[in-house]
Structures are given as C-alpha cells and as structure tokens.
C-alpha cells in the first residue's frame, strides 16, 4: 500500500493519515546521509555502461547542461532573468516562442538557456543550478505552475530517463553498492537521502531491510527514510495537499497517478528544486519530512557522497542537532577538499574514507 500524506487545506502542513502524534526517535545507532556521490558509485558498480557519459548522473557542475530543454518557456524565462540581472548578453528572440515557430540551431545557441549552459561549463562555482534556482525563487516565488514546468523540463524527465537506462524500472538491476551499505543498517536507523532518484531506496528493498518513508514515523521495526528534496516516487496534488508515496519497486512508468478521490497526483510537484539558501519552512511537505523523529541524536553519522555547503543552513542544523560530543562522524568521499570543507563547516573531527570499500572494511572490523 502506498503511504498517504495529506493536509487539511491548500498550503497546510502535510501529516500522516490516520493522525498520529509526532514522536522523537531518541538516540539512534546511525544517521546515514546519502548524496549524489552515492548514486555515481552505484552507476560504477551496477550500471550496464558505467563509462558512458550520457548515462552518468549529473552533478552540480553540469546539471543544467545535462538536463535542460533549451526551448522550454520556464527555463527560458528563468535563465533570461538571471542573465539580465548580471548584465550578460544573449539573443532575446527565443523569448517570443510561439506555437508552430521554428528556430535554427544557431538561434538556440544564442538563446538564454544555451548561454547559461556555457557559463555553467566555464565557471560552475559561479553559475550553476543552485544559483539559478535561488534567483528564480526570488523572481517567481512559490508559483506552482512555473515550478511544475521548470521541474518537468529541467529535472524530472531527463533524470528519470537516465535512471531508467542505467538501472531499469521496478527492481531492475541489483544495486550492488547500496546493498553493501544497507546490510549494515538496522531497525531504527535514519537515512537522510538528498537524491531524487530511488537507487538507495531499491537497495534497501533488495537487501531485505524494512523501511518507512518520512513523515511516517511509526514502528520500531524499520529504518526511517527521510527524503526532503522529493523523490521519483512521490506523487503530489498541490491543490489539495495530497501526496502518495509509492513503493520504489512499484513506481509506475509515468510521472503521474490519477486517483478517483484525490485527482491527478504528479511527481513533478514532489520535487524540490536545488537552490542555495533554501528554507524548508517555505515548503510544507519538505518541512514535515525533515522534522520527522526530531529531536534525536545519533551514535554515528555517516556522510556518503555528500558535499556540505555552508549556505544549506537547515541541513547543517539538522546534522548538528543529531550530534553530541560522543558522536562518530564518518565522511565517505574521494575529495580531500570536500573532507576539509566538511570538517570546517561542521567544526568537528571527521573520519575520512576515500572510497566505499575502505569504509566497509573499517565497519567490518569494528
């Protein structure tokens, strides 16, 4: 059965049905934070063609270049506004896109989306998806129609295609990397998954681990899976606040579910676009998901494939709230720079593991 989440009114705070009082998790054995690097590792270990760049999952540095449709109206508006704000020239002709109008490849290259892609390629630290979405939030606000189109053409479809090509739908390929990690988790552990894809969700299933999606916090016999940024298997009706969270192995081959009682529930509405300086307080579903089980402390926090950003204040507060003086913090990431930055941002001593195998060996010895 899918998890049903609902709100009493449009814009209300979603809650699990039936209504149950929120409870804190107390002390958990492990908080595992899963980032984009975990999916990249899964592609290497489990994907059919790990060296095919067209099937590699995008990272912040190439996110727009990999996923954006350069003729989509929402993406045109967002990138044009971004470029205008910074005085960067581009051809405005594509902004007059009308049904039936045709444009040449040269027209596309001079348009705002392609211009932004070139900036992303040459200076990804300064021009990237997080900075673009931060700008768009200030310009367009919480406009559901704009963000639906932005996510539809700029994130969901192409990312879902890449995932399907790598791993297939349903149970698909064995998630070799994720299963190794999942087998070390026990009931009551918390997984904070920052990815839209369901590779680690499937790994939990394949490893025989019982888990529950937040905001469902019931049961002591399961791992708690917290995905505040949304997921391929979150289907949302923003007008009613209804959300259906489908089991990852039963995800339909489309981005929508039509429910007789709850109308059209679409996966695009369940995706929180990446942006700097975001506040989960502005996103009711994300807020309810991230608040699940808090306050709690973890004996061990493991970051797998995560790069910590100082501007992600909400997440940093989440990590700090889960730590105490006796907490072990593990950081699985091949980048020494990322490790040094994480140590600085958290202001804690971290155990660095350059690869997943190194971490697995260390945990087997304990």
TITI-476208 format. One record per residue (C-alpha): x, y, z. Coordinates in steps of 0.05 Angstrom, whole numbers, padded with zeros to 5 digits, always signed. Layout:
! TITI-476208
XYZ ...
//
This chain:
! TITI-476208
+00000+00000+00000 +00026+00069-00016 +00036+00118+00041 -00018+00172+00040 +00002+00240+00065 -00048+00296+00066 -00062+00367+00090 -00126+00395+00116 -00123+00455+00069 -00083+00480+00010 -00015+00501+00035 -00026+00466+00101 +00027+00424+00135 +00021+00352+00110 +00011+00297+00161 +00007+00222+00160 -00063+00193+00159 -00091+00170+00205 -00070+00226+00251 -00017+00202+00299 +00023+00243+00350 +00093+00261+00329 +00147+00225+00368 +00221+00235+00376 +00268+00179+00356 +00313+00190+00417 +00382+00160+00406 +00392+00122+00341 +00451+00079+00323 +00466+00111+00257 +00445+00170+00215 +00466+00157+00142 +00466+00218+00096 +00464+00197+00023 +00484+00247-00031 +00496+00249-00106 +00563+00214-00100 +00527+00151-00075 +00487+00147-00140 +00551+00158-00181 +00583+00100-00143 +00521+00058-00157 +00528+00073-00231 +00601+00049-00229 +00584-00015-00193 +00516-00033-00221 +00504+00006-00285 +00508-00030-00352 +00555+00022-00383 +00589+00059-00325 +00636+00096-00372 +00582+00123-00417 +00579+00198-00403 +00508+00203-00430 +00484+00157-00374 +00525+00185-00317 +00483+00223-00266 +00492+00298-00268 +00527+00336-00213 +00521+00410-00195 +00576+00428-00245 +00539+00401-00306 +00467+00395-00281 +00436+00445-00330 +00478+00424-00389 +00457+00352-00379 +00383+00361-00364 +00355+00427-00391 +00310+00434-00451 +00336+00498-00485 +00268+00514-00515 +00225+00507-00453 +00188+00572-00435 +00200+00566-00360 +00274+00553-00369 +00278+00609-00419 +00246+00657-00370 +00290+00636-00312 +00356+00639-00349 +00338+00704-00385 +00322+00737-00318 +00386+00710-00288 +00429+00736-00345 +00394+00804-00347 +00407+00812-00272 +00481+00803-00285 +00486+00843-00349 +00505+00782-00391 +00484+00789-00464 +00441+00738-00501 +00393+00736-00560 +00323+00751-00536 +00288+00722-00598 +00272+00655-00564 +00232+00692-00511 +00180+00704-00564 +00169+00629-00573 +00101+00615-00603 +00067+00550-00623 +00090+00530-00692 +00150+00575-00691 +00215+00543-00714 +00285+00562-00694 +00352+00541-00720 +00409+00510-00681 +00444+00577-00684 +00383+00611-00654 +00385+00562-00596 +00459+00573-00585 +00448+00648-00577 +00387+00640-00531 +00389+00648-00455 +00389+00574-00437 +00449+00556-00480 +00484+00620-00457 +00474+00598-00385 +00499+00528-00401 +00564+00557-00427 +00572+00597-00363 +00560+00534-00323 +00613+00498-00363 +00666+00552-00357 +00653+00574-00284 +00608+00524-00247 +00625+00553-00180 +00594+00620-00201 +00538+00597-00247 +00502+00532-00231 +00433+00502-00219 +00433+00522-00145 +00447+00595-00161 +00397+00596-00218 +00342+00567-00174 +00358+00616-00118 +00349+00673-00168 +00285+00643-00196 +00256+00636-00126 +00266+00710-00113 +00236+00728-00181 +00178+00679-00188 +00166+00660-00116 +00125+00598-00100 +00088+00597-00166 +00066+00524-00174 +00055+00530-00250 +00124+00559-00262 +00159+00508-00218 +00120+00450-00247 +00144+00468-00317 +00214+00483-00292 +00220+00415-00258 +00185+00379-00315 +00233+00405-00369 +00294+00418-00326 +00298+00360-00278 +00248+00304-00277 +00241+00274-00346 +00314+00272-00366 +00338+00249-00298 +00285+00195-00296 +00307+00173-00366 +00380+00168-00344 +00359+00128-00283 +00316+00081-00325 +00372+00070-00376 +00422+00054-00321 +00381+00011-00275 +00313-00004-00306 +00246+00005-00272 +00216-00038-00217 +00271-00077-00181 +00314-00072-00243 +00388-00085-00234 +00418-00106-00167 +00442-00043-00130 +00509-00072-00111 +00538-00011-00076 +00474+00007-00040 +00461-00064-00016 +00530-00067+00017 +00513-00005+00056 +00440-00025+00070 +00462-00091+00102 +00498-00051+00156 +00435-00014+00175 +00388-00038+00229 +00317-00022+00250 +00312+00048+00280 +00369+00077+00238 +00354+00140+00199 +00373+00151+00126 +00372+00223+00102 +00371+00215+00026 +00384+00280-00011 +00375+00249-00080 +00313+00249-00125 +00329+00180-00152 +00309+00115-00119 +00373+00075-00125 +00385+00070-00050 +00310+00060-00037 +00315-00001-00082 +00379-00023-00047 +00342-00024+00019 +00288-00068-00012 +00338-00114-00045 +00377-00122+00020 +00313-00143+00055 +00310-00083+00100 +00243-00057+00124 +00237+00018+00118 +00186+00074+00123 +00184+00139+00086 +00180+00201+00129 +00136+00233+00151 +00111+00165+00173 +00148+00156+00239 +00111+00095+00265 +00141+00028+00283 +00206+00009+00316 +00219-00047+00267 +00240-00006+00207 +00293+00041+00180 +00267+00112+00173 +00279+00141+00103 +00278+00217+00100 +00276+00249+00031 +00263+00324+00040 +00280+00342-00032 +00229+00295-00060 +00234+00231-00099 +00214+00197-00164 +00160+00160-00125 +00128+00220-00091 +00063+00239-00126 +00031+00305-00106 -00033+00344-00117 -00013+00415-00096 -00085+00440-00097 -00108+00391-00043 -00042+00376-00010 -00050+00301-00020 +00013+00260-00030 +00020+00187-00049 +00088+00156-00036 +00093+00092-00076 +00140+00035-00060 +00203+00043-00103 +00196-00025-00135 +00125-00008-00157 +00138+00060-00187 +00096+00069-00250 +00128+00082-00317 +00100+00153-00318 +00104+00216-00277 +00031+00216-00254 -00024+00177-00218 -00098+00191-00227 -00136+00177-00163 -00212+00176-00161 -00215+00213-00095 -00152+00256-00098 -00148+00277-00171 -00083+00279-00210 -00021+00269-00169 +00043+00286-00207 +00115+00271-00190 +00139+00339-00214 +00103+00372-00155 +00141+00327-00107 +00210+00352-00128 +00242+00410-00090 +00289+00444-00140 +00361+00453-00115 +00377+00523-00093 +00424+00559-00047 +00399+00588+00019 +00334+00550+00017 +00290+00546+00078 +00248+00484+00089 +00199+00527+00127 +00175+00552+00059 +00159+00481+00035 +00106+00446+00078 +00119+00375+00054 +00195+00382+00058 +00188+00412+00128 +00145+00355+00152 +00192+00303+00123 +00255+00334+00152 +00222+00344+00221 +00205+00270+00227 +00232+00240+00291 +00266+00302+00315 +00297+00315+00362 +00343+00255+00361 +00417+00241+00369 +00458+00190+00331 +00517+00149+00357 +00547+00151+00286 +00534+00198+00229 +00558+00174+00161 +00561+00220+00101 +00564+00181+00035 +00577+00221-00028 +00557+00287+00003 +00588+00356-00005 +00570+00403+00051 +00550+00473+00032 +00552+00528+00085 +00490+00561+00054 +00448+00498+00068 +00435+00524+00139 +00374+00479+00150 +00412+00416+00135 +00472+00437+00176 +00426+00450+00235 +00397+00380+00224 +00467+00349+00226 +00489+00389+00287 +00425+00372+00325 +00437+00298+00313 +00508+00301+00340 +00536+00303+00410 +00606+00301+00439 +00609+00225+00433 +00584+00220+00362 +00629+00189+00310 +00626+00226+00243 +00647+00188+00180 +00657+00221+00113 +00659+00177+00050 +00684+00220-00008 +00746+00215-00051 +00756+00291-00049 +00805+00315+00004 +00780+00386-00008 +00708+00364+00007 +00732+00330+00070 +00769+00391+00094 +00709+00435+00078 +00662+00388+00116 +00708+00389+00177 +00708+00464+00175 +00633+00472+00165 +00614+00423+00219 +00671+00444+00265 +00681+00372+00285 +00733+00318+00275 +00714+00272+00218 +00740+00203+00198 +00756+00207+00124 +00745+00147+00077 +00767+00158+00005 +00722+00103-00021 +00663+00059-00002 +00706-00005+00003 +00752+00029+00053 +00692+00047+00096 +00661-00023+00091 +00727-00054+00114 +00731-00007+00173 +00660-00023+00194 +00671-00098+00187 +00730-00094+00235 +00691-00056+00289 
//
